[in-house]
Amino acid sequence: MLEFVRLQKGIVRHLADSGLGDMGGRYSKMYIYVKFRIQKVDKIDIDVHSAGFHLDILLGRALMEQISNDSGWRGSPEGWLEAAYDLLLESGVDSVRISPLAKKLGLSRTSFYWFFKDREELLAALVTRWRDKNTGNLVKQAEAYAETVAEAMLNVFDCWLDKALFDSQFEFAVRSWALQSPEILAEVQKADQTRLDAMSQIFVRFGYEESSADVRARTIYLVQIGYISMQTKEDLAGRMKRIPGYVEIFTGKAPQKRELDRFFARHGYAAG
């Protein structure tokens, strides 16, 4: 049976960038459909009459594998997303645009379309990354096993000290983005509620009244968001010295030495 192959946007747009798209005729269109027998056709000639030459496109299996595996001219979805993340943190969402990203990566602008339909899809991927990391990990830490409420609180505090769990700079950038986008504001508000619910459940789990659990969760969370919004800078030793006091104020229970020792060890801090 005859098959139709649609050359991917990235390839055709790459050809267009090379000047082939300006040579007139039906082959200047962004989509080229080629009819061929997959097992039998090795080469296709596209006659561009207005240019007076032949464009040979090799479609053998080896070539297609080479194109699929070649990241030299088009990058990877992770690479584009990481570059978008960097620009978001450096300069805000308005700087996250395809041309600056391509320049940052040293790639052609059109190679972006191998991985993302448009800029909006890339921005949606950034929001997903933020939600999965910051909200996802905070909820996991809130639900982690703990023998006491103080230990449960220290599990949550891991987020504030470990960027692998909770990225405070990313949080600040997304909240800044929310100031100019109702859609992102709705995402942030949804995340806030999810996080507050998870933190409130810590206290419910250890026998606190729901009203008290809600107030304590809000106090803890809003203090930390204040830290992020104010871009507060503290050295590790200074913050660690305050941890026992924070835990006692937030929970009404002083953390045990062994609980603090485990917490300090997780963050590479030796109490003096």
N, C-alpha and C positions, 0 to 999 in steps of 0.2 A: 504494500500500500504506500501511496505517496504521503509524505509528511511535510508539514510546514514548520519552518524554523523562524522564529522571530529573533533577530539579533538583539542582544540586550542593549538597553538604553545607553549604558556606559560605553560600549564599543562604538556604537553609531555616533554618539556625541563626541567621542574621542576623535573619530574620523572627521567629524564636522569641524572640530577645533583645529585639525591639521589643514583645513582649507578645502576639503573635498565637498563640504556642504554648500560651498558658494559657487559650484561649477555648473549650476543649472540642471534642468531636466528632473525627471521624477526621482533621481537618486539623491537629490538634495534634501529630501524629506528625512525626518528624524528616525523613521522606522523603515526598515527594509525587510521585506518578506522573501525568503528564498525557498523555492520548492525543490526538493531533492529526495533521493533515496538514501537513507542514512548509511546503509551498508556498502553502497556502491560508488557514491560521489566523493571524490577526493578534492576537487577544485571547481570553483565557480568563477566565470568571467562576468564582470558587470561592465557593460559597454557604456561609458559616459561620452555620448557623441559630442556634446557641446565642448568637452575638453579635448577630444581627439585622442584619447588614450584608453587603455584597459586597466581596470582595478581588479587585481587578483586577490581573492579571499580564500585562504586555505581552510578547509573545514574538516580535515582529518581528525581522528580521535585524539592523536597525540597533541595536536595543536590546541584542541579544545581543553584538554587536561592542563596544558601549559598556561592557557589563559585563566583557567579556573584557579590554578595554584599560584599564579604570579601576583605577588603583592607589591611589586616594585613601582608600578605606575598608578595603582588605585588604592593602596592601603588596605585597611580592614575595618569592619564596623566598630570594633573596640578602639582602634586608633582614632577614628573620627570622633567617637564619643568622648574619649579621653581628652582630645584637643578641645572639644566643646566645653567640657568640664573645666579645663584650665582657663579658658577665656571667660567663662561665667564667673569664676572666682576672682580673676584679675580685673575685669572691666565691666561686669554686669551683662545682663541678657542681650542688650542691644548690640554688643560686640560679637555675639555668637551668630555669625553669618558665614555662608558657604565660601565666599572668596577669601576672607581672612583665615579661615580654617585651612583651606587649600594651601595658602601661602605658608602658614605655620608648619604644615606637614610636608611641604615641598612636592605637592601633587597637583595634577590638573583639577580644575574646578569641576569638570564633568565626571571625574571618577567618583565623586560623592554619590552620584545617582545609582551606582552599583548596589548601595547599601540602604539608602534612605530615599523615599519618594520626594521629599521636600524638606525645607527647614523645619516646618511644624512637626514632622515626624521625628526629627532629631531632638527637638525641644521636648517632645513627649517622652523620648527615651531618657533624657536627663531627669525628668520628673520621676519616672519609674525607678531610676537608679537611686535617687534621693530617698524615695519612699521605702524601697526595699532595704536600703542600708540603715538609715536613721530610725525610721519607725519600726521596721522589722526587728532590728537588733535590740531596740529599747524594750519592745514587748517581750522578746525572748529573755532578756535579762530580768525583767520584772517577774516572769513566770519560772525562772530558774529555781532549783531546789535550795532551800535555806532552812536551817534548824531554828533560827530566831528572826524576829522582824529586823533586828539590827544587821544581821547577815544578809537578809533580803535587800536591805537598803544599800549595803556595800556592793551587792551584785549590780544594782542600777548605777551606782557611782562609777563602776567600771566604764560605762559609756562615756562619762565626762572626761576620762583620762586616757582612753584608748581610741585613737582615730580609726582604727580598723573596725571598731564597733559603731562609732558615732562620729561623723565628720562635722565639727562645729563650723568650719569655714563654709562648707557646702550648705549647712543650715542657714547661716547668715545670708549667703547669696540668694537662696531660694526665697527667704523671707523678704529680702529687698526686692526681688522680682515680683513678689505678691503685691507690693505697693502700687504697681502699675498694671496689674493684670487681675481682673475679677476671677478668671478661671484658676489661676495659681493661688489666689487667696482662698478660694474654696478648697483647693487641695491641702493647703496649710491648715485651715480650720478643721478639716476632716482628720488630718494627722494629729493635731493637738488633742482632739477628743479621744482618738484611739489610744494615744499615749497616756492621757489622764485616766482613762478607764482602766488600763493595765496597771498603773501605779496605785490607783485606789483599791484595786483587788488585792494588792499586797497586804494592806491593812485589814481588809475584810477577812482575808485568809487567816490572820493572826488574832481575830476576835474583836477588832475595833468596830464601833458602830458605823453605819454607812455614812452618816453626816460627818463624823470625825475623819473617816477615811477619805472622803471627798476633799475636805479642807486641807488635810495633810498632803495629799497628792498634789493639790493645786499649789501649795506653798513650795514644795520641792521643785515642781516643774517650772513654775514661774520664776523662781530664783535662778534656775539654770538658764532659762531663756533670756533672763536679764544679763547674766554673764556673757552670753553669746552676742546679744544685741549691743551691749556696751563694749564688746571686744576686749574684755578684761584680760590682762596678762598677769599671770602669777608663776613664780618658779615652783618646781615640783615640791621642794621641801616646805615652802610656805603653805601650799594648798594641803599637803598631807597632814600638817600639824592641825589644821582646822577640821579635818575629816571626823575625828571622834566627836567634836562638838556639834557638827552638823547632824550627825546620826542621832545624837541624844536629843537635840532640839526637835528634829523632824519626827522621831518615833516615840520619844519619851523614855527610851531605853538606852543605856550606855552600852556600846559594843564591848565584847569581851576581848582580852588581849590576844587570844588565839585567832579570833576573827580578824582583828586588825593586822596581825602578823601575816595571815594568808593574803589579805588584801594588799598590803605593802609589797609582799613578795611578787604578786602578779604584775606590779608596776615598777619593779626594779628599784624600790626605795628601802633603804635601811634606816629605821628609826634610831635617832641618836639618844 
